[in-house]
Amino acid sequence: KSKVAQQKMIKAFNKSHRLTEFTPGSFVMVKDEEAESAFDPKYDGPFKIVRRTPKGTYVLRDNLNRLLARNYSPDQLKPVAQSRDIPTKETDHWEVEKILSHRLDDEGAKTLYTVKWKGFDETENSEIPYENFDSKKAVDLYYDQIQKANPHMLATHARRLKNKENKLTKALQKQASAQVAHKAPTTRNAAKKH
């Protein structure tokens, strides 16, 4: 009787816990363990699968062709459809060193961020909209610094801008999820220097 119950439990577990195999060269999103609120994106990326380790974890590479510091288990990964819009080492892509300032565009619809690019001098600084960032972490760090520098005067303004950008992130993620579900290419943009 206990063997039958055990077999049923094993079958139920296996049914709800499928291990996904990822092929080297495919793209995945990584579960963001540091998401602080419901508005934060649940996944970060995209990253390229390099290989599977003997222990079943995956080695990943970022858009700048660097290996990530740690390996990820399959349950921390989500496959994404390969797209021409996913930045690779062949596309124009630069790493943000820091965000210097922000302003609304001429229509007042988008926030533009003045960024300092890693490895470039200040004459190469440029303005980019939020959706051109590969990761929200630089923007979060920028708003955290604003809040620390002047917590009383700028906190409300920074929070309002951050909430606006979080809504945009959710909309972009929803759009990307819908495209993956329909086997269409994703619309993820690389941070491009203008």
N, C-alpha and C positions, 0 to 999 in steps of 0.2 A: 504494500500500500504506500509506503514512504517513497519507494523508487518511482512509482507512477506520479506522485505529487512532485518529486524532484525533477522528473523529466518535463512535466508541465511548466514548472518554474523556469527551467533552462530554455524551453521553447519560447515562453513569453518574453524572457530577457533578450534572447537572440533576435526576436521579432522587432523589438523596440530599440535595440542597440546595434545597428549595423555599422561595421567599420568600413569606411570608404577608402578605396585605393586611389591615390593620385599619381598620375604619370609625370615623370620629369619633363619640364618644359611647360606644364600647364600652369594656369594662374589661380590663386586662391586669395581669399580675404581671411584675416586672422582675428579671432575673437578678442576684443579689447577688454582685458581684465581690469583696467584702470578707469572704466567709464564711471563717472561720479553721479550722474543724474539720468533720468529717463530720456532727456533730450540729447544726450551724448550718443554718437553713433556706436552701435554694438560691435562693429567690425572695422578693422584698419587694413589698408592695403591699396592696391593689389600687390602680391608678391609672387615670385616665380618659384615653382618646385624645382629643387636641384636634384635631390635623391631621397630615398627612404633609408633610414638607418636599420641595422639588425634588430633594434628594440622596437621598431614600428613607428618611430617619430620621423618627422620630415625636416630636412635642411632647406631653408628658404633664402632667396636672394631678393634684395630690394631693387628699386628703379635705377639706382646708381651702380648696380652690379656688385654690391657688397653683400657678403653673407650676414645674415642676422645673428645676433649674439647667442641665441639659444635655439633649440629645436622645438617643434610643436607636434602635439599628438593629433591624430585625425579628428577628434571631437572638437578641437579648437579651430579647425579650418572649414571654410565654406568655398566650394568651387565657384568660379566666375567664368562666363563665356569669354573666350579669347576675342579680342577686338583690336582693331587698328588704333583705337583711342587709348589703350593701355600703354603707358609709357615703358619703353625698354631702353637699353643702352644705345640703340640706334636712333632714338628720337631726341629732340631737344628737351633737356631736363636739367634743372639746377636745384641745388639744395639751399633752402632759406637759412641764413645765419641768424637773422632776427628781423622782427617787424619794427620799423622806426616810427610810423605814424599811420593814421587812417583819415579818410574823409569820404563824404558821399559824392557820387558821380554827379555830373551836371543835371541829370534828370531827378536826382534824389532817390533813385531806385536801388542802387547798389552801393555797398561799402567797398572802397578801394583801399588797399593796404600798400604803403611804401615799404619795400623790403630791401634788406642788405643781403646780397647773394654770397654764399660761402665760397671763398677762393677768388672773389672779384673785388676791385677797389670801389670806393663810394661813387665814382662817376658812372658806374654800371647799375646803381640802384634804380628800381622801377616800381610802378604801381600795378598791382594785380587784384582782380576780384576774388572773393572768397572761394568760389567754385574751382579756381585754378590751383588751389592748394591740394597736394596729395594727402596731407595729414592735417587734422585740426589742431594738433599739439602746439604749433608755433603761434596760432591765433589765441589759444587758451593761455599760453604763457604771456603773451602781450597784454591781454586783458587783466591777468593776475598782477602784472607789474604796474599797470595803470591804477588798479585798486589799492595796491600797497603804497604807491607814491602819494596818492591823494584820496584817501578812503571816503571822505565826506562829500567832496564836490563831484568827483567823477564816478563814484560807485553806481549810481542810478543810470547814468549815461552808458557806462561800460556794460552793465547788465542788460540794458535795452538792446544795445548793438549785438551782444553775444546771443541773446534770445532770438533775434532776427536771423543771425547766421545759423543757429541751431535748427530753426524752421527750414531754412534753405537746405541744410544737410539732410534732414529727414525727407524733404521732397526729392532730392537727388537720389537718395538711397531707395526710395519707393519706386522711382522711375527705373533705376538700375535693376531692382528686383523684378519688376514687371517685364523688363526686356529679357532678363535671364530666363524667366518662366516661359517666354514666347520664343526662346532660342534666338533672340536678336542680339546684336552687339551692344555692349555697355557704352555709356557716354561719360566715361571718366576722363578728365583732362589732366594733363601733367602741368606742374607749375612751370610756366614758360616765362622767360625773361623777355620783356618787350623793349 
